[in-house]
Amino acid sequence: MQKTVVQVPMCAAVVALVLAGCGGVQKDASYDDASKLREAVVASGFECPGDASDLSDSGDEDFLKCSEDMGLHVFKTDDAMIVGKVMTGFTKTPSLQGPRWMIQSEDESMLAKIKDKLGGSVVVP
């Protein structure tokens, strides 16, 4: 009987850790660079074979091309994001936008699924 009593608190602790989302992806998080956003995309179950990011000349935007159909942008400031969205043609391509980050893809269905994991807002031109 004591064995069961010891196991119950241990099981409760494990359940609490799982429910707390230990190490999981947080919705509407901000990211330091495109590589960190890529890690969140991959941890959410989506493919991103590209892994080399490219910092803009101004240093205000970090870009990583996951594939021919998906690009990740992380901006240093809100103002940089406004400028970056204009420069990347966000009005022509569907995107998922979060706090100072943007994922561009023609695949609106995939963007909606990523939104369920990472948060943000899907913007369709």
MISEZA-171092 format. One line per field, with one value per residue: residue number from 1; x, y, z of N, C-alpha, C in turn. Coordinates in nm, 4 decimals, padded with zeros to 6 digits. Layout:
REM residues N
n = c(NUM ...)
nx = c(X ...)
ny = c(Y ...)
nz = c(Z ...)
cax = c(X ...)
cay = c(Y ...)
caz = c(Z ...)
cx = c(X ...)
cy = c(Y ...)
cz = c(Z ...)
REM end
This chain:
REM residues 125
n = c(1 2 3 4 5 6 7 8 9 10 11 12 13 14 15 16 17 18 19 20 21 22 23 24 25 26 27 28 29 30 31 32 33 34 35 36 37 38 39 40 41 42 43 44 45 46 47 48 49 50 51 52 53 54 55 56 57 58 59 60 61 62 63 64 65 66 67 68 69 70 71 72 73 74 75 76 77 78 79 80 81 82 83 84 85 86 87 88 89 90 91 92 93 94 95 96 97 98 99 100 101 102 103 104 105 106 107 108 109 110 111 112 113 114 115 116 117 118 119 120 121 122 123 124 125)
nx = c(00.0815 00.1952 00.3671 00.2000 00.1098 00.3433 00.3877 00.1707 00.2064 00.4386 00.3481 00.1608 00.3300 00.4667 00.2534 00.1830 00.4102 00.3935 00.1498 00.2224 00.3690 00.6397 00.9296 00.7976 00.6603 00.5800 00.2864 00.2595 00.5161 00.8282 01.1199 01.4760 01.6225 01.6091 01.6819 01.6043 01.3273 01.2902 01.3567 01.1340 00.9293 00.9988 00.9903 00.7224 00.6307 00.6580 00.8182 01.1379 01.3783 01.5860 01.8590 02.0282 02.0591 02.0181 02.1347 02.0081 02.1494 02.1234 02.0952 01.8573 01.6772 01.6414 01.6614 01.5443 01.5382 01.3228 01.2242 01.1383 00.8868 00.8482 00.9405 01.1171 01.1043 01.2594 01.2442 01.4231 01.3033 00.9765 00.9354 01.1216 00.9975 00.7685 00.8822 01.0173 00.8046 00.6896 00.9024 00.9347 00.7175 00.4748 00.2106 00.1478 00.1837 00.0564 00.0817 00.1983 00.1872 00.3587 00.4723 00.7057 00.7925 00.7584 00.6123 00.6249 00.4305 00.2821 00.1063 -00.1706 -00.3161 -00.1181 -00.0020 -00.2140 -00.2188 00.0327 -00.0110 -00.1874 -00.0086 00.2025 00.0803 -00.0029 -00.1168 -00.2881 -00.2386 -00.3919 -00.3544)
ny = c(-00.1191 00.1264 00.1673 00.2452 00.4909 00.6429 00.6479 00.7941 01.0772 01.1182 01.0681 01.2727 01.4933 01.4601 01.4835 01.7501 01.8833 01.8197 01.9416 02.2037 02.2588 02.2177 02.3100 02.3467 02.5074 02.8484 03.0456 03.3440 03.4359 03.6174 03.6384 03.6177 03.5941 03.4736 03.2067 03.1130 03.1406 02.9542 02.7202 02.7080 02.6714 02.4205 02.2658 02.2712 02.0914 02.1293 02.1394 02.2746 02.2876 02.4599 02.6326 02.8456 03.1693 03.5155 03.8237 04.1506 04.4350 04.6631 04.5482 04.5251 04.3291 03.9786 03.7082 03.3905 03.1341 02.8826 02.7061 02.6807 02.7785 02.8996 03.1572 03.2995 03.5794 03.7943 04.0779 04.3552 04.5754 04.7305 04.9334 04.8569 04.6268 04.7264 04.8637 04.6469 04.4768 04.6187 04.6194 04.3449 04.2737 04.2023 04.2476 04.1061 03.8387 03.5748 03.5753 03.4907 03.6702 03.7779 03.9077 04.1142 03.9317 03.7370 03.4997 03.4014 03.2572 03.0881 02.8952 02.8970 02.7309 02.5887 02.8036 02.8688 02.6405 02.6575 02.8902 02.7979 02.6770 02.8639 03.1083 03.4508 03.6308 03.5471 03.6924 03.7730 03.8752)
nz = c(00.0000 00.0764 -00.1327 -00.3423 -00.2424 -00.2514 -00.5262 -00.6288 -00.5563 -00.7104 -00.9702 -00.9885 -00.9841 -01.2261 -01.4085 -01.3568 -01.4538 -01.7263 -01.7948 -01.7506 -01.9677 -02.0079 -02.1637 -02.4029 -02.6990 -02.6897 -02.7293 -02.9211 -02.8652 -02.8581 -03.0656 -03.0779 -03.3113 -03.6549 -03.6565 -03.4058 -03.4296 -03.6315 -03.4888 -03.3191 -03.5057 -03.6130 -03.3764 -03.3393 -03.5155 -03.7896 -04.1106 -04.1831 -04.3705 -04.4461 -04.2939 -04.2661 -04.1683 -04.2646 -04.1982 -04.2363 -04.4141 -04.2559 -04.0132 -03.8875 -03.9551 -03.9594 -04.1706 -04.2758 -04.5046 -04.5257 -04.7177 -05.0688 -05.0522 -04.8052 -04.5842 -04.3083 -04.0979 -03.8679 -03.6709 -03.5313 -03.4066 -03.3607 -03.5499 -03.7437 -03.8299 -03.9548 -04.1742 -04.2883 -04.3612 -04.5706 -04.7518 -04.8046 -04.9470 -04.8216 -04.8699 -05.0894 -05.0471 -04.8479 -04.4892 -04.1586 -03.8720 -03.5881 -03.2676 -03.3711 -03.5622 -03.8659 -04.0801 -04.4045 -04.6616 -04.9380 -04.8748 -04.7181 -04.5512 -04.4119 -04.2742 -04.1034 -03.9435 -03.8230 -03.6817 -03.4854 -03.3154 -03.2661 -03.2316 -03.3095 -03.6064 -03.8999 -04.2097 -04.5027 -04.8308)
cax = c(00.0000 00.2812 00.4223 00.1014 00.1089 00.4633 00.3735 00.0705 00.2659 00.5323 00.2669 00.1030 00.4363 00.4900 00.1380 00.1938 00.5131 00.3410 00.0489 00.2891 00.4286 00.7837 01.0078 00.7139 00.6576 00.4820 00.2162 00.2875 00.6488 00.9172 01.2409 01.5952 01.6677 01.5329 01.7154 01.5184 01.1923 01.2964 01.3495 00.9948 00.8512 01.0318 00.9393 00.5768 00.5985 00.6617 00.9510 01.2125 01.5106 01.6870 01.9041 02.1226 01.9889 02.0901 02.1048 02.0030 02.2610 02.1001 02.0943 01.7238 01.5964 01.7098 01.5774 01.5840 01.4542 01.2977 01.2039 01.0945 00.7540 00.8344 01.0504 01.0998 01.1619 01.2565 01.2822 01.4777 01.2113 00.8464 00.9547 01.1908 00.8989 00.6843 00.9627 01.0430 00.6842 00.6760 01.0115 00.9227 00.5964 00.3783 00.0753 00.1288 00.1993 00.0003 00.1828 00.1616 00.2631 00.3607 00.5464 00.8335 00.8291 00.6640 00.6369 00.5574 00.4105 00.1605 00.0230 -00.2497 -00.3545 -00.0039 00.0102 -00.3184 -00.1755 00.1438 -00.0737 -00.2411 00.1041 00.2863 00.0030 00.0080 -00.2345 -00.2693 -00.2754 -00.4062 -00.3777)
cay = c(00.0000 00.2441 00.1833 00.3219 00.6265 00.7102 00.6654 00.8951 01.2103 01.1252 01.0806 01.4070 01.5868 01.4436 01.5421 01.8956 01.9294 01.8075 02.0455 02.3339 02.2808 02.2175 02.3070 02.3579 02.6337 02.9411 03.1283 03.4876 03.4643 03.6926 03.5622 03.7007 03.5867 03.3812 03.0692 03.0791 03.1220 02.8252 02.6156 02.7005 02.6139 02.2774 02.2050 02.2646 01.9817 02.1702 02.1266 02.3929 02.2331 02.5659 02.6659 02.9577 03.2972 03.6251 03.9516 04.2604 04.5300 04.7540 04.4707 04.5328 04.2129 03.8515 03.6291 03.2519 03.0697 02.7420 02.6315 02.7690 02.8308 02.9590 03.2382 03.3491 03.7117 03.8440 04.2186 04.4037 04.6724 04.7412 05.0168 04.7749 04.5339 04.8029 04.8829 04.5149 04.4247 04.6885 04.5761 04.2031 04.2528 04.1267 04.2682 04.0166 03.7003 03.5475 03.5667 03.4774 03.7768 03.7815 04.0227 04.1383 03.8221 03.7110 03.3813 03.4185 03.1349 03.0831 02.7886 02.9558 02.6224 02.5642 02.9192 02.8553 02.5349 02.7117 02.9863 02.7222 02.6431 02.9789 03.2303 03.5478 03.6541 03.5195 03.8068 03.7299 03.9939)
caz = c(00.0000 00.0781 -00.2661 -00.4170 -00.1881 -00.3025 -00.6700 -00.6600 -00.5635 -00.8221 -01.0911 -00.9869 -01.0219 -01.3697 -01.4766 -01.3423 -01.5469 -01.8618 -01.8121 -01.7505 -02.0986 -01.9916 -02.2850 -02.5211 -02.7718 -02.6331 -02.8267 -02.9259 -02.8104 -02.9466 -03.0944 -03.0958 -03.4499 -03.7385 -03.6177 -03.2910 -03.4840 -03.7011 -03.3857 -03.2730 -03.6157 -03.6181 -03.2526 -03.3535 -03.6059 -03.9295 -04.1694 -04.2237 -04.3992 -04.4515 -04.1583 -04.2680 -04.1673 -04.3282 -04.1344 -04.3327 -04.4060 -04.1432 -03.8892 -03.8285 -03.9930 -03.9796 -04.2603 -04.2983 -04.6056 -04.4917 -04.8419 -05.1773 -05.0206 -04.6722 -04.5326 -04.1717 -04.0745 -03.7301 -03.6735 -03.4035 -03.3461 -03.4272 -03.6689 -03.8439 -03.8856 -04.0473 -04.2957 -04.3445 -04.4256 -04.6985 -04.8393 -04.8408 -05.0252 -04.7414 -04.9217 -05.2035 -05.0026 -04.7146 -04.3835 -04.0180 -03.8076 -03.4427 -03.2153 -03.4402 -03.6522 -03.9735 -04.1621 -04.5326 -04.7389 -05.0198 -04.8178 -04.6094 -04.4609 -04.3245 -04.1849 -04.0006 -03.8513 -03.7437 -03.5901 -03.3723 -03.2269 -03.2295 -03.2118 -03.4176 -03.6901 -04.0419 -04.2927 -04.6415 -04.9158)
cx = c(00.0860 00.3405 00.3282 00.0988 00.2278 00.4481 00.2756 00.1305 00.3639 00.4561 00.2059 00.2064 00.4647 00.3767 00.1449 00.2975 00.4639 00.2394 00.1101 00.3570 00.5788 00.8546 00.9264 00.7242 00.5487 00.4161 00.2553 00.4192 00.7247 01.0468 01.3565 01.6428 01.5869 01.5624 01.6295 01.3734 01.1858 01.2843 01.2057 00.9054 00.8728 00.9773 00.7872 00.5331 00.5998 00.8048 01.0088 01.3554 01.6205 01.7303 02.0033 02.0450 02.0796 02.0443 02.1068 02.1220 02.2466 02.1067 01.9587 01.6366 01.6859 01.6144 01.6337 01.4855 01.4421 01.2939 01.1659 00.9638 00.7436 00.9606 01.0161 01.1714 01.1513 01.3146 01.3267 01.3818 01.0774 00.8576 01.0229 01.0933 00.8085 00.7572 00.9846 00.9234 00.6641 00.7797 00.9960 00.7952 00.4896 00.2359 00.0455 00.1288 00.1331 00.1120 00.1173 00.2491 00.2458 00.4382 00.6882 00.8837 00.7185 00.7087 00.5568 00.5485 00.2831 00.0602 -00.0521 -00.2911 -00.2416 00.0138 -00.0923 -00.2797 -00.0596 00.0895 -00.1290 -00.1323 00.1773 00.2082 00.0227 -00.1229 -00.2008 -00.3215 -00.2762 -00.4358 -00.5071)
cy = c(00.1257 00.2715 00.2683 00.4668 00.7057 00.7386 00.7763 01.0356 01.2242 01.1425 01.2203 01.5107 01.5798 01.5069 01.6944 01.9519 01.9249 01.9174 02.1846 02.3611 02.2907 02.2082 02.3205 02.4951 02.7214 03.0210 03.2742 03.5251 03.5539 03.6133 03.6575 03.7033 03.4810 03.2355 03.0229 03.0585 02.9885 02.7106 02.5971 02.6371 02.4629 02.2050 02.1907 02.1584 02.0159 02.1634 02.2622 02.3467 02.3384 02.6024 02.7810 03.0887 03.4051 03.7556 04.0618 04.3536 04.6235 04.6814 04.4668 04.4109 04.0912 03.7633 03.4886 03.1902 02.9221 02.6559 02.7321 02.8389 02.9019 03.0335 03.2921 03.4824 03.7433 03.9847 04.2642 04.4978 04.6689 04.8241 04.9384 04.6761 04.6045 04.8213 04.7490 04.4568 04.4905 04.6363 04.4307 04.1733 04.1746 04.1441 04.1766 03.8695 03.6816 03.5341 03.5427 03.5770 03.7728 03.9031 04.0278 04.0174 03.7983 03.5848 03.4006 03.2852 03.1487 02.9831 02.8409 02.8516 02.5923 02.6800 02.9105 02.7494 02.5821 02.8107 02.9162 02.6901 02.7666 03.1056 03.3234 03.5607 03.6219 03.6399 03.7594 03.8529 03.9840)
cz = c(00.0000 -00.0591 -00.3522 -00.3718 -00.2406 -00.4516 -00.7059 -00.6615 -00.6803 -00.9534 -01.1001 -01.0293 -01.1716 -01.4496 -01.4703 -01.4387 -01.6908 -01.8891 -01.8165 -01.8836 -02.0930 -02.1260 -02.4129 -02.5848 -02.7117 -02.7443 -02.8092 -02.8585 -02.9074 -02.9589 -03.1214 -03.2402 -03.5247 -03.7040 -03.5001 -03.3357 -03.5578 -03.6008 -03.3370 -03.3795 -03.6210 -03.4948 -03.2560 -03.4539 -03.7536 -03.9812 -04.2050 -04.2507 -04.4084 -04.3113 -04.1533 -04.2731 -04.2247 -04.2647 -04.2402 -04.3128 -04.2866 -04.0091 -03.8218 -03.8573 -04.0134 -04.0596 -04.2742 -04.3967 -04.5714 -04.6172 -04.9495 -05.1419 -04.8855 -04.6296 -04.3950 -04.1568 -03.9255 -03.7334 -03.5350 -03.3310 -03.4204 -03.5550 -03.7803 -03.9077 -03.9855 -04.1803 -04.3655 -04.4166 -04.5617 -04.7980 -04.8854 -04.9182 -04.9510 -04.7915 -05.0397 -05.1633 -04.8666 -04.6105 -04.2481 -03.9449 -03.6573 -03.3967 -03.2742 -03.5186 -03.7539 -04.0477 -04.2899 -04.6050 -04.8208 -04.9625 -04.6944 -04.5064 -04.3622 -04.2257 -04.0716 -03.8976 -03.7639 -03.6416 -03.4664 -03.2704 -03.1758 -03.1972 -03.3300 -03.4933 -03.8347 -04.1194 -04.4377 -04.7264 -04.9945)
REM end
